[in-house]
Amino acid sequence: MKLVRYGAAGKEKPGVIDADGKIRDLSKVVKDIDSEMLASGGLAKIKKANLKKLKAVSGKPRLGACVGNIGTFYSSG
């Protein structure tokens, strides 16, 4: 499962890339992809969702940070 956040900077929506490479809108499943969603069982909700029934996002939207509302993020190279 490939989760994404897409849309204008600061107004990103949650999405998932389906088996065909299309972005599907997760807004009806979770509010955002952030620490609150991850801590409250949001991944289980996403896994249960029928991705083919979610609205496909048209065009080539801007992709934002993969997880929102993160103060400091550390990563190794």
N, C-alpha and C positions, 0 to 999 in steps of 0.2 A: 504494500500500500504506500503510495507516494502522496503525502499531504503537501499542500501549497497554500499560500495566502496571495490573493491576486487583487488588483485594482489600484486606484490612485493612492499615492503615499499618504499614510495616516488614516486611510479609509478602506483598508484591505478587507476582503471577505475570505472565509475559509473555503478551501476546495480540496479536491482529490483528483488525481490523474487516473483515469480508468484504463482498462486493458487495451483500448484502442488509442490511447495517448491523448484523449480529450479531457479537459478540465471539467469537473462536475461541481456545481455549487453545493456546499455543505451547510449553508446558512439555516436550513430548516432542521438540521440535525444537531449542530453545535453553534454557539454564538461566535466563537473565534477559536483559533488554535493558539492557546497560551497556557501558562502554568496552571491556571485555575481549571481549565478544561482537562489537562493532562492528569491533575491530581484528583479530579472528581469522577473519573471513569468515562471520560469523553471518548477515549479510544474504543472502548467496548461498544458505545453507541454507534460509532462510525462503522465498526466491523459488522454490526447487525443491519445497517442500512442497505437497501437495494440500490446500488450505485447507478444502475441503468434507468431507474425511475427519477433520479435527480436531474435537474435542469443542466443541460450542457451549456458551457460558457462560450459565446461566439467570439470570433476574432482572435487576436493575439494580445491578451491583456498583460499589463505589467505584473511581474512576480515580485512580491515583497519578501521581507524576512520570513523564514520558515516558521518561526514562533514569535508571537507578538507580546508586547508588554514586558520585555525583559530589560532590566536595568543594566546589568553587566553580564557579558557572555564571554567565557574563556574557551578557547579551542586550541588543540595542538595541530600544527601545520599540516 
